[in-house]
Amino acid sequence: MKIQVIKEKENPLLKRKELLVALDYDGGATPSKAELQKSLAEELKVEIERVEVSKILSEIGMPKGKAWIKIWEEKKVPIYSEMKKEKAESEKKEEKKEEEKGEKIEETKEKAKKESEEEKGEKETKPEKAETKEEKGEVNAEKTEKQEQT
């Protein structure tokens, strides 16, 4: 990857240099911030913690682009490659938590299902109010009276 500084500005108030660089990455993919941060630190001979890649803009269909870079005098910028590792680790932890939540939800659903089945079983075993012979006779009498009327 070839890096050429187009514009350099000193910003004493914020204690940093602001660079606009032209990139030529020889037919490969656009470099990541981590790759660019590492190569700029080597080329400019500064510590990698002081190089901040603000933005990378590639030209459409060309293996070229521009990048806005800040080189700090005092500020420690996180190293992008380490940030990716930390992000991947935190995502794995979140996935584990979600899996555990899913398992707990399934367990509670199963418990609720068992409880509802037990309740149904109790209802089925309870005898319903049996009609007495007298009530049955009255019902039969009412039916016959209606039939006779029609």
C-alpha positions, 0 to 999 in steps of 0.5 A: 500500500502506497501512502502520499500526504496531500495536505498536512495541518498543525492544530496546536489547540488540540495538540494534533496534526491533521492529515489528508492522505492519498492511498493506492492499495494495488488492486486489493480491497480497501484497507481497514482502519486497523491496517491503515493505522499500523502502516501509517504508524510505521511510515510516519515513525510514531506510536500506533496509539497516537494515530487515529483514522477518522475516515476512509473514502475509496474511489469507485472501481479503483484501487485508490482512495483518501483517508483523514488521519489525526496524529495526536501528541498526547492522546492515546487512541485505542488500537483498532485491531484490539477494538475488534477483538474486544468487540468480538469477545463482548458479542460472544458474551452477549450470545451466551447470555441470550442462549441462557435466557432462551433456555430459561424461557423454555424451562418456564414454558415447560413448567407452565405446560406441566402445571396446566396438564396437572390442572386438567387431570384434576378437573377430569378426576373430579366428579361433576354434579350427578343428576338425581333420578328426580331431576332426570324424570322432570326433564323427561316429563318436560320433553314429552309435554313439548312433543305432545304440544306440537 
